[in-house]
Amino acid sequence: MNLLFILDPLAKLKAHKDSSVAMMRALQRRGHGLYACEIGELFAVGNETGSEAAAMAFAVARKIIVSDDNTRWRREDSPAKMPLTAFDVVMMRKDPPFDMEYVVATYVLEIAERAGVAVFNKPQRIRDFNEKAAILRFPQFITPTLVSRQPEVLQAFIDEHCDTILKPLDGMGGTSVFRVRADDPNRNVIIEVLNDFGARSVMAQRFIPAISEGDKRVLIIGGKVVPFAVARIPKAGETRGNLAAGGKALVMPLTERETDIAEALASPLWEQGLLIVGLDIIGGFLTEVNVTSPTCFVNIAEQANFDVANLVADRLEEIIQ
């Protein structure tokens, strides 16, 4: 297979812990060809020759060869314009924010899909599954949750539940996540900042005290549940377990409740074309469904000796065959 990975700038990837790098290493060991580009290097052309031919999707991509050396982990050829039909698989692994440029990239990738290229995660489903709001599809597994842009509705939710979490719908890594109690003297200004005086929707959730035991990342690969979770333990004085916010990663087997949630979602998500999904679960409650570029592969490989990257390679080979 030839695979194109759409990534953040290669120079910024931290090879010792990056899940996309882990996947590329696993695929290269099996003899597959690797290419990379950034989201801004995708483009589409319609009616290029004046004929009635369909639109075509392209990338300015470079062939890469990866190594196990985390300092000098890759070699790159010069970039060149390539049609996306030159690839068997395109892996969309650009990190959020999920902004309009991300949306436009999914439109380009859909052109490649129509031409027969396997694109993961499926572009339409990336658009459909806002990583915060998607939990509302599975209400049986969530804590009391609200999505609203009305300040008075958000205020009433805080009054009802007394201890809450407020966060934007387009954030990542724990950015702009606030714990807000009913007696918090700053609750009005927090809502104003997050909500932009009624211009932006906000997610509010009843606070889950079990965050002290970790925000669990549970991975689903092609409909198969990885049997280990990464518990991201908040540092002292924090309510966010995100590793980007200083959380500590501990790998542990799934609990019965976590297994039940993951198994219930695995087949429906795979049927939607979502190859790699990262569920966030706190205290047995589903809090996010991550579909853009879920991580934690390396943590699980190092601490549990379970190779998630190889599982991805297995599933891709099954699909293409």
C-alpha positions, 0 to 999 in steps of 0.5 A: 500500500501507499499511504498519505498522512495529513499531519501537523508540520513534521518538524513539530511532531514529538516522535517519542510519543506521537501516535501518527509516527507510531503508525507510520513505523508499524506500516513501514515495517510491513513494507508499505510506502509512506507520504506526508503533507499538511492540511494547507497542501491539499487542493481540488481542481474541477474541469482542469482540461476543459472536459467533462471529467470529474473534479480531482483532489491533489496534495503537495506531498513528500515521500518519507522514510521513518526510523526508530531514532526519535531524534532523527526519525525521518528522511523526506524527499522533495515535495511534489504535486500528486493526485490523491488517487495515487494512494490506497489510503489517506489518513487524516491526522491533523490535530484540532482546532476543528475550524473552517479550514479543517472543514474545507479539507474534508470537502477535498478528501470527499472528492478522493473518496468518490474516486475510490480512495479509502480515507480515514477517518471518513471526512463526512463523519469527522464533520458530523461528530463534534468531539464534545457534542457527539456524546449526546448521541449516547445519552445512556452513558453520560452525566447530565449535559447541556449544550447552549448559547443562552447565558440564562440557560447555562446559569440555570444548569449551574444552579441546578447541579451546583458543581459543573464543568464548562468548556468550548465545543472546539477546544482540545488539550483541556484549553478553556475548560472551567470548573464552575460552582454555584457560589463561584464569584467568577461564574458570570465572567466565565460564561461571558468569556466562553459564551461571548455574550450569547454568540457561541455555544458552550457545553456544560456538564455536572462535575464528576468527582472521579476525575481525581482517579483519571480521565480515561482514554479508551481506544477503538480501532476499526470496531475493535476495543483496545483492552487498556485505557490511559488514565490521565491523572490531574496534577495537584490543584487541577481538575483537568487530566489532559496530558497537555495540562500536566496530567500524568498518564497511567495505563490500566485494564478497562473496567467492566463499565468502560468495556460496556461503553466501548463495546456498545459504541464500537460497531456503530462508530465503525459502521460510520467509517471511523477507523480510530476513535478515542473515547474519554470516560470519567468515573464511568461516564462518557465525556468525549468521542474523539475522531480527529487525531486520537492519541495515547498509542505509545503509552499503551505500547510502553506500559501494557505491551499492547501495540495499537499501531500494529492493530491499525496496520492490521485493519488497514491491510484487511480493508485494502485486501 
